Amino acid sequence: MKKTLEIFTRRGLMRLGMMIAATAIILLLLPRADHQSYIYELNQPWRYPLLTADMDMPIQRDSASARSMRDSIDRAFVPVVKIDNSIPAAEVDRFVKAVQGHLSADDRNIFSRLLSEVYNRGVVSAGIYEHLRIDPEKRLRTATDENGSHAVRTISGASMLSPGKAYEYIDSAFLAAHPDREIKKEHGALIARALNAVLIPNVVLDTVIDSKFREQEYLTANAALGVIKKGQRIVDRGEIVTPQIYTNLNTYMEMLDQSNESDKRHSYFIVGQALYILICFTALYIFLGIARPRFYTSTKKMSFLMSFLTIFVAFSVLMMQYIGNGMYLIPFASVPVLILVFFDSRTAIFSLIVAVMISALMAVYPFQFIFIQLAAGVAAAFSLNTLSQRSQLLRTAFIAFVTYCLTYVTMELIVQGDLSQFQWRVIGSFAINSVVLSFVYILVLVIEKLFGFTSTVTLVELSDINNPLLRRLAQEAPGTFQHSMQVSTLAAEAARAIDANTQLVRTGALYHDIGKLESPIFFTENQHGVNPHTGLNPETSAHKIISHVSAGLQIAQQSKLPGVIRDFIAEHHGRSLAKYFYNTAVNANPDQPVDRSKFMYPGPNPQSRETAVLMMADAVEAASRSLKEYTPKAISDLVDKIIDGQMADGMFNESPISFRDLQVIKSTFKKRLGTIYHSRVAYPELHRPKEEQAASEGEKQPASEGEEKKS
């Protein structure tokens, strides 16, 4: 009891660890965003439910309006400048030094006076000159510091010049005042260089104060147009995101980020996501524990199921997060198809529900997403009862594609009221999705290799009698081959009757006796008048018979047969006795104890319904060959005797087979054996009149005499 409790505790902790690990991986890949974070685009419909404000928020101008107002402010703004009075004297002096020795004293004085004149008018930068050019009133402002505050006064800039205009003014003024003066060409170039070097703005922008006053003006553009009160609508589903709504949404998101409760909300949101995922996985565990305990207790199957669901959901999250129309490209229909191959349809559909519900955390339209994916997945599962041929996947892919299209059109009609928003690219995504589904067979092979599972497709391929191992059995042990074929047919009928895995039983029956290839002559069905057991003691003969189990396992290992097939080889005799030789040994030594272990098969006893069915079919088929008459009563008594004897020996105690299953199997065997050994109708002899008979004999006589003479 204590050991059993430890096993259950260890198993429970392992299952819990799988669930927590799967939840953590999925949670790590989900976007770090709470329910107030959305994906939206300008001039596109709002794709989410009604959004209301969680707090009072200002209505800011949209970017276009704000930009327009800022441009208007910039056009009307009067720049704040500062006048550098040290520049004129220094630049005039620098000019004089530059032309010293090249111009006469009178010319130097004239140019110095003109330079002083333009500086007195004011030389401004190109930006300020452009403002003066477009400003009708030609205004500028200067600021002085009075008692820690700035006093601003307006000045006229009508007479101010840019450096280029100042050069033109000096040049034209000099020529106008002295038209008779002629300056040498080389002196003209020198004067031009000197003037360009010294004509620098003495009226420049006061950047600090100008920026301060400009920002004050911008406050008008940035001022709120109103307030959206807490609980008021920001945007509703289907509403076009106009520039103003777009700005309101941005303001809302910024306020959420700056909120003191932002981190707290985010933590609550992550906890909610974790609980949601855990609830989904818990529901799957409860279903498996109640309805499919044989899957739940299998560590290998649970490891595959949780790993597959985790990887698939993680893949879905990444697809929907980074790829447009990613939700339509994900082949959710492949979930039930893959799980159906290794589990059953109910487990497949329940797993699909879990995968879709968790992935819906990323869906823009959760209801539509769940409806479309569940419909396609269920249709795919129902279209594929058992995957036995790769061509079946093409039909399943087509059915899934049609279902995707129908459900998509249905959702468009429900949500939009028409097909105005119908997108052919979504249909293209469904087509790609279905093509991927048709290649699920490749994943089946990969999963078989990774987890050691055996799919129905593999079983069908192994049951082909052209398989090299079966061909060898037919050639070297034809009697055993025929026996295996009969057992396969008989066991498959019984498996179908009790809703067991028919294909598994059929394939396992074909290989259950391959160990007889080691010494086929020691088995009755392969003997032709010579019995090698003659002269051997019962113990040796029993060893020859029993060893076909271990030999079969070795051959299966060398031939790389799946583990489920090796189970049929190991369990088809269980821990039963080789009764013929045991009884012979006991009868030959009535006064001496006989070691039962030397006459006992290695086992184990059948662990599944399928291997139990094979044990019964193997014994019944072999015993039926020894019947003297094949009447319904004789067949019925034989079947009851053998199966009841196996039950009495405890052969089925470790398998989940029920008493009802045993009764159904008995009935199936009786019907099947009655069909195989049915009595045949005797052909009647031909009775003819004596005259016809005599004539016939007379016609034949000459030919006989002629032949005798000829011979």
Secondary structure, DSSP 8 states (H G I E B T S, - for coil): -HHHHHHHHHHHHHHHHHHHHHHHHHHHHS-S--TT-----TTSB--SS-EE-SS-EEE---HHHHHHHHHHHHHH---EEEE-TTHHHHHHHHHHHHHTTTS-HHHHHHHHHHHHHHHHH-BB-HHHHHHHHH-TT-EEEEEEEETTEEEEEEEE-TT-B-HHHHHHHHHHHHHHH-TT----HHHHHHHHHHHHHH---SEEE-HHHHHHHHHHHHHHHHS-SEEE-TT-EEE-TT-B--HHHHHHHHHHHHHHHHSTTHHHHHHHHHHHHHHHHHHHHHHHHHHHHHH-HHHHT-HHHHHHHHHHHHHHHHHHHHHHHHSTTHHHHS-TTHHHHHHHHHS-HHHHHHHHHHHHHHHGGG-SSHHHHHHHHHHHHHHHHHH-SS--STTHHHHHHHHHHHHHHHHHHHHHHHHHSSSTT--HHHHHHHHHHHHHHTTHHHHHHHHHHHH----HHHHHHHT-TTSHHHHHHHHH-HHHHHHHHHHHHHHHHHHHHTT--HHHHHHHHHHTTGGGGSSGGGSGGG-SS--TTTTS-HHHHHHHHHHHHHHHHHHHHHTT--HHHHHHHHHSSTT-B-HHHHHHHHHH-TTS---GGGGB-------SHHHHHHHHHHHHHHHHTT-S---HHHHHHHHHHHHHHHHHTTTTTTS---HHHHHHHHHHHHHHHHHHT------------HHHHHHHHHHHHHHHHHHHHH-
